[in-house]
Amino acid sequence: MAMRVTAAVATVLAVFLEDPDADRYGLELMRATGQPSGTLYPILARLQEAGWVAAHWEGVDTTEVGRPARRYYRLTPDGAVAARDAVADLSARLAKAQPASRRPRLA
């Protein structure tokens, strides 16, 4: 499935790309991206559907840890490659769309 990468999706992907092998849970992703659950979870669902992200429930005794089990998300190997390409492509498109007077000057 083709994944449309918006700025919100790119923000989520950028957090995953900080450590592509790390498991991340929803609240952690909400804090890192600044996105509310109503934005984040639909993005995660689309990333899963596209095969870019895999998810699993942690295996803990909820009474022992005193909280509900967390659902962890992680980039798939193909998802990591696709995420890097998509974030780079979006960055390039945004830079190109910016008027020349607003583009950063390289020293």
C-alpha positions in Angstrom: 0.0 0.0 0.0 1.3 3.5 -0.9 1.7 5.6 2.2 0.9 9.4 2.0 3.5 11.1 4.2 2.2 14.3 5.6 4.1 16.5 8.1 2.3 14.7 11.0 3.3 11.3 9.6 6.9 12.5 9.1 7.0 13.7 12.7 6.1 10.2 13.9 8.5 8.6 11.5 11.3 10.9 12.7 10.8 9.7 16.3 11.0 6.1 15.1 14.1 6.8 13.1 16.0 8.2 16.1 16.4 4.5 17.1 14.8 2.2 14.5 15.2 -0.9 16.6 13.5 0.5 19.7 10.0 -0.4 20.7 7.8 2.7 21.4 4.4 2.9 23.1 1.6 5.4 22.4 2.1 7.8 25.3 5.8 7.9 24.6 5.1 8.8 21.0 2.5 11.4 21.9 5.0 13.1 24.2 7.8 12.9 21.6 5.7 14.2 18.7 3.3 16.6 20.5 0.4 14.9 18.8 -2.8 14.0 20.5 -4.1 10.4 20.6 -6.7 11.2 18.0 -4.0 12.1 15.5 -1.3 9.6 16.5 -3.3 6.3 16.6 -4.8 6.7 13.1 -1.2 7.4 11.8 0.1 4.3 13.6 -2.8 2.2 12.1 -2.0 3.4 8.6 1.7 2.7 9.1 0.8 -0.8 10.3 -1.5 -1.3 7.3 1.4 -0.2 5.0 3.7 -2.7 6.6 6.1 0.1 7.9 5.3 -0.6 11.6 4.7 -3.8 13.5 2.9 -3.8 16.9 2.7 -6.2 19.9 1.3 -6.1 23.4 3.8 -6.3 26.2 3.5 -9.5 28.3 3.2 -8.2 31.8 1.0 -9.0 34.8 -1.0 -5.8 35.0 -1.7 -6.1 38.7 2.0 -6.6 39.4 3.1 -3.5 37.4 0.0 -1.5 38.4 -0.9 -0.3 34.9 -2.5 -1.6 31.8 -0.3 -3.5 29.3 1.3 -1.3 26.7 1.1 -1.8 23.0 4.5 -1.4 21.5 5.3 -0.2 18.0 8.5 -0.7 16.0 9.6 0.0 12.5 9.9 -3.0 10.3 13.1 -3.4 8.3 11.3 -2.3 5.1 9.5 0.4 7.1 12.8 1.9 8.2 14.0 2.1 4.6 10.7 3.6 3.5 10.6 6.0 6.4 14.0 7.4 5.7 13.1 7.9 2.0 9.8 9.4 2.8 11.1 11.9 5.3 13.9 12.9 3.0 11.4 13.3 0.1 9.0 15.4 2.2 11.9 17.6 3.4 13.1 18.2 -0.1 9.6 19.0 -1.3 9.0 21.5 1.5 12.4 23.1 0.9 11.6 23.5 -2.8 8.2 24.9 -2.1 9.6 27.6 0.2 10.3 30.9 -1.6 14.0 31.5 -2.2 14.0 34.5 0.2 13.0 32.2 3.1 15.4 29.3 2.4 18.3 29.0 4.8 21.6 30.2 3.4 24.5 27.8 3.6 27.8 29.4 4.6 
